[in-house]
């Protein structure tokens, strides 16, 4: 009986998934059971932030920033795994980027007229501030604000985000949902 209860306590969170937020830090240990942890999500966010800065640096130094952006999209997004739902911050005419080519265009210009190259701004720093991270059996979702520091002016821009993650066949966390928007500004 005791062994069955212990097994149930270990397996049950993996079946249901678990979530972590600043108010529920005790759950992060349970989330490791699922194969994705809150720390995995934070590492994936840092990798994405560093990649955005690296693309801008490559652009500034007249290196092959478009090839780097293609590599970043290949390495960090799950387009090769299945559906990716990407709604960039600065997109109006073609709001959703559901394939690699359109995602790359958003970051460094390309096949979509409205794109001015978000990653080639350039940015000197990107930092994530999570409102919460939800970890489930085979996926994770994070929501909050991220802040982009303009490399030319030092001005920081606040953007709201929701990112979804899945693991590929090699266990690498990839983005399958990316929604960004500028905060609402009420006009009174």
N, C-alpha and C positions, 0 to 999 in steps of 0.2 A: 504494500500500500504506500509506504513512504517513498519508494523508488518511483512509482507511478506519479505521485504528486510532484516530486522534484522534476521529473521529465516534463510534466504538464506545465510547470512554472517556467521551465526553460524554453519550451517550444511555443507556448501560447503567445508571447510578445512577437515572435518571429512570424506567426501566422497573421496576426492582426496588424503588425507594424507598430511603430511608436513615434512619438513626436518629441521634439525638444525645443524649449524656448528659454529665455532668460529666467522665467519663473519656474521652470521644471528641469533644472540641471541634473537632478538625480536620475532621469531617464536615459541619459546618454550611454550609460553602461549597458542597458538593455538593448539599445539600438545596434550595438556591435553584432549581436546575434544575426541580424538580417543581412549582413554582408556589406552594408553601407552604414557608416557612422557620421555623426555630426562633424567630426574632425575631417573625414573624407570630403565633405561638402566645403568646408572652410579651405582646405587645400586646393580644391578645384576652383574656388573663387579666386584665390591668390594666383593660380596659374593663368586664369583668364585675364585678371587685372594686369599681370606682368606682360602678357602677350599683347594687350592693347597698347601699353607703353612701348614695347619693343617694335611694334609696327610703326608707330610715330617716330621713334628713333631712327629706324631704317629709312623712312621717308626723308627726314631731316638730313641724314648723312648720305643721301642719294644712292642708297643701296636698293636691292630688289625687294621693295616693300610689298609689291603685289604677290610675289611668290611666297613671301613670309605669311601674308594674310591667308593665302590658299592653304598653306601648311597648318596655320592656326585653326582654320575652319575644319580641316580634315582631322586634326588631332583633338579638338575640344568639343566639337558638335557631333551628334549622332546621326548625321545624314546617311551614312553607310549602314546604319543599324535599322532604320525605319523612318517614321515620320518625325520631323522637327517642326515645332510651332515657334516661329521667330517673329516678333513684332518689335522692330527697332524704335528707338526714341524719336529720331528725326526722319519719319517716313509718313507721307500723306497720300501721294498718288498711288503708290504700291505699298500699302501698309504692312503686308505680310511677306516674309521671305522664306518660302517653303522648300527652297533648293539651295545647293552650295553656291551656284553662280550668283544668285541674287543676294545671298549673305555676304559673299566676298565683295560684291559691288557696293553694298552698304558701308563696309569698313574702309575701302580704298578707292572708290569709284569704279565704274564699269559699265554694265549694260543697262542701267536704269538712270534716266535723265536727272531725276531729283537728287541723286546721291552725290555728296560732296566729300565723302571719305571721312566718316566719323573717327576712325583710328588715326588718321593723318592730321588731326587738328593741329599739332600733336598734344598729347597729355603727358605730364611728367609723373603723375601718380594716380592710381585708382584705388579707393579703399571701400570695402563693403561694411555695412552696418546692418546686421540681420535683425529683423523684428521677430523672426522665428524660423525654425527648420523642422520640417516634418519628414521623418524617415520611415519608410514602409518596407515590406519584404523585398521588393525588387527595384525600388525607386526612392527618390528623395525630392523634396521641394523646399526652396528657401525664398523668403520674401523680406524686403526691407528697402533701405536706401543705399545707393552707392554714390560716391563723390569722385568727380573727375577734376584734377588740377590741371589747368591750362599751362602748358610748358612756356608759353610766351609771356603771360601776364601774372601767373601764380594764382589767378582767381579760381575758386572751387565752385563747381556746378553740381547741385544735388539732383539725382534722378531716382525715381522709384523703380523697383525691379521685382520680378518673380522669375526664378530659374527652376527648371525641373531637370533631374538627373537620372540616368540609367547607367548600368555597367555594360560594357561590351564583353565579347567572348574572352578577352584577356584580363578582365577585372578592372579596366580603366573606367573611371566615372566620366560620362559624356553628357553634354547638354542636349535635352530633347524638348525643352520649353524655355523660351527667353522672351520675356515681355518687359519693355522699358517704357517709361513715360515721365514727362516733366510734371512736377507737382502742380496741382490745381491752384490757381490764383483767383480768388473771388473778386468780382468787381462790384463795389457797393455804391 
